[in-house]
Amino acid sequence: PPPARCAMASGSAAATLRELQARPENKICCDCSTRNPQWASVSYGCFFCLECSGVHRGLGVHISFVRSVGMDAWNDVQLKKMQAGGNAALIEHFKAYGIDKGVDIKRKYHSKAAEVYRRKIDAAAKGQKFAMPAPFKEDLGAAPGGGAPGAS
């Protein structure tokens, strides 16, 4: 395959990201209630706030690959992953597994449900079929420090 082109979040990449951010579902952080999120996880095609982005960065790039919407370079595959996702789809996916929005970020994104969703987004971005397994309720145990930063 040809190498993925990179573009700063300007031009067509910025336009694509602005269009995605303008969707009502993406105007609130996917992990808390903060408005106008300016950070994204390419791994999940979702948008989140600065505070939650710090937690996502701490998960490692193999769990959540974090980009600034305005300051980082975006390649075509990353943009396709963002187009394949969306905050509402991610939140609904987690709900199907019994994981609420306010669950601790570290526990939520280290779950089997999160792994399934990452694989789904990756396949969609590559134009591949993905056989979504039937949801199962995940027991993540008690939250050791509460939920997401700013969760209400």
C-alpha positions, -999 to +999 in steps of 0.1 A: +000+000+000+011+036-005+026+054+025+000+073+046+002+110+039+006+133+068-008+168+071-008+191+100-044+197+112-048+222+084-063+219+050-083+188+043-073+171+076-085+201+096-117+203+076-125+166+083-118+170+120-139+202+122-168+184+105-165+155+130-162+178+160-193+197+148-215+166+153-236+170+185-223+136+198-187+149+196-192+182+213-189+167+248-159+146+260-165+109+256-153+102+291-167+131+312-190+161+308-165+187+296-177+206+265-157+213+233-131+185+235-099+193+216-081+160+219-088+126+202-080+089+205-073+076+170-077+041+185-114+046+193-123+075+169-134+096+198-129+131+212-121+141+248-110+170+269-075+180+280-078+164+314-090+130+300-063+132+273-037+131+300-052+099+314-054+084+278-017+093+272-009+073+303-026+042+290+001+038+263-002+041+225-011+004+222-043+012+241-051+048+231-032+067+205-038+104+214-037+133+190-044+170+195-072+181+171-054+213+162-017+209+169-008+174+157-002+159+122-029+135+110-025+109+083-052+094+061-056+062+081-060+082+114-087+103+098-105+072+086-104+059+121-120+091+134-147+089+107-154+052+116-159+061+153-177+089+171-184+095+208-220+082+207-210+049+190-182+044+216-204+052+246-232+028+232-206+001+226-194+003+262-230+004+275-237-029+257-210-044+278-223-029+310-197-002+312-211+033+319-195+066+307-182+075+341-162+043+348-126+049+355-107+055+322-079+031+330-103+003+338-126+011+309-100+011+282-081-019+295-114-040+291-122-066+266-150-043+253-124-017+245-102-042+227-131-053+206-139-017+197-103-009+188-103-039+164-136-028+149-124+008+142-091-005+128-109-028+104-134-001+093-105+023+086-088-004+064-121-012+046-121-047+061-150-067+074-152-072+112-172-099+129-185-082+160-187-107+188-219-107+209-217-083+238-211-097+273-213-079+306-179-071+319-173-069+356-146-042+361-149-043+399-152-012+421-137+020+409-104+026+428-104+064+423-138+072+410-146+078+374-132+101+347-119+135+356-147+160+355-174+132+354-206+142+370 
